[in-house]
Amino acid sequence: MKRTILYLGWMMILAIIITISSCCKEETNSNQLPVCIITSPSEGQEIAKGETVIISVEANDNDGSVAEVRFFINGVGQSSINSFPYNFDWNTSNESIGDNTIKATCVDNIGGITSDEIIVVITDGGGGGGEEAPNSNFTANPTSGSAPLLVSFTDHSTNDPTTWQWDFGDGNSSTQQNTTHTYNINGFYSVTLTVTNEYGTDTQTKTNLINVSSGGGSGEPCPGTPTVTDIDGNVYNTVLLGTQCWMKENLRVGTYISGLQNMEDNGTIEKYCQNDDLANCDIFGGLYQWDEMMQYSTQPGVQGICPIGWHLPTDEEWKQMEMHLGMSQSATDSTDFRGTDQGKQLKSTSGWFENGNGTNSSGFFAFPGGFRFAQGGFGQLGIGTYWWTSTEFSDLFAWYRGVVYFNNGVRRDTDYEGTGQSVRCVKN
């Protein structure tokens, strides 16, 4: 009898242990962390300074999906990629000779994080005399407008290239160092610059850099002010909407900083570039936190980061523009998506996710550059675009406007001022 009781007692304890073990396993497996492996370059690989290296990451998630892969060089965030392939082009021109740390962080769809880290060695490139292959880089101005669109291309390549080969994306080319080209047909054009010196060749392509549109509808330039230039020399086209003169492009003024940093009141205009890719600032304009845009004022309608003679539009000035496009007064005063087709009138005729394009009948040329999360990282490239107003809602929130691929209205809402959004300016 005692033996039976003892046996039953052990069986109960065993059952409890199995139950606890089972529960713990089930809880542990509630989210499997993503796989995150740097596949290229390899640990300890030697890389000549000035070389552009493709950092490749194998990322997958067995019980969900990979939301993004973040790339870091020596602890500084460089880029965030949210779709396969998870590659980042690392230009080593400004890195130090010796050991450099590459880190990749993979984030799954419910916030699980895994990282991988390797060390590579940057060498002086051999030759000992500073001889290096060139690094291709360039800018274009303006990057959008109505056909015929005259664009100036400026070479910013380093290491003294001796030849230049431009491909303007429309079948035309040039071998001049700095050149101009006229685009006569509507569309999006990728531009490539290949530079060469006696030590090698390098090529850079900026995808969909030039956006040429017909303007459409009433999208005529402002009388006497067809363009405006910011303090960095960037040229923007203008569009007349009712009695208001607006920029036809998003601002791209300022010095680029990583999306992992917050902007500071340091006397320098700072900007984010979508996915930490400088080419995206050329295409979509910069993204700015509200305080930086306002240059640390709280007065609605201040100049902020706009050119002289221009200012940051208020919430009421946005309403005025929306009513010019046919939105009712009562609709402009409401929140969320409002109006009928005003968003469609603002959106460009291509470039939007799932063909959620607009008519651009306003000539405003809204292009889907997404935004920067307040905590860092980027989202909604190709999906939506959002502009700050200069009107605060509270100490930490301000009014904004937005258009997206799946709705023809215009969103009016508030957002945390630490978010990075696009900026348009209005002439005084």
Buried (B, 14 or more C-beta within 10 A) or exposed (E): EEEEEEEEEEEEEEEEEEEEEEEEEEEEEEBBBBBBBBBEBEEEEEBBBBBBBEBBBBBBBEBBEBBBBBBBBEEEBBBBBBEEEBBBEBBBBEBEEEEBEBBBBBBBBEEBEBEBEBEBEBEBBEEEEEBBBBBBBBBBBBBBBBBEBEBEBBBEBBBEBEEBBBBBBBEEEBEEBEBEBEBEEBBBBBBBBBBBBEBBBBEBBBBBBBBBBEBBBBBBBBEEEBBBEBEBEBBBBBBBBEEBBBBBBBBBBBEBBBBBEBBEEEEEBBBBBBBBBEBBBBBBBBBBBBBBBBBEBEEBBBBBBBBEEBBBBBBEBBBBBBBBBEBEEEBBEEEEBBBBBBBBBBBBBBBBBEEBBBBBBBBBBBBBBBBBBBEBBBBBBBBBBBBBBBBBBEEEBBBBBBBBBEBBBBBBBBBEBBBBBBBBBBBE
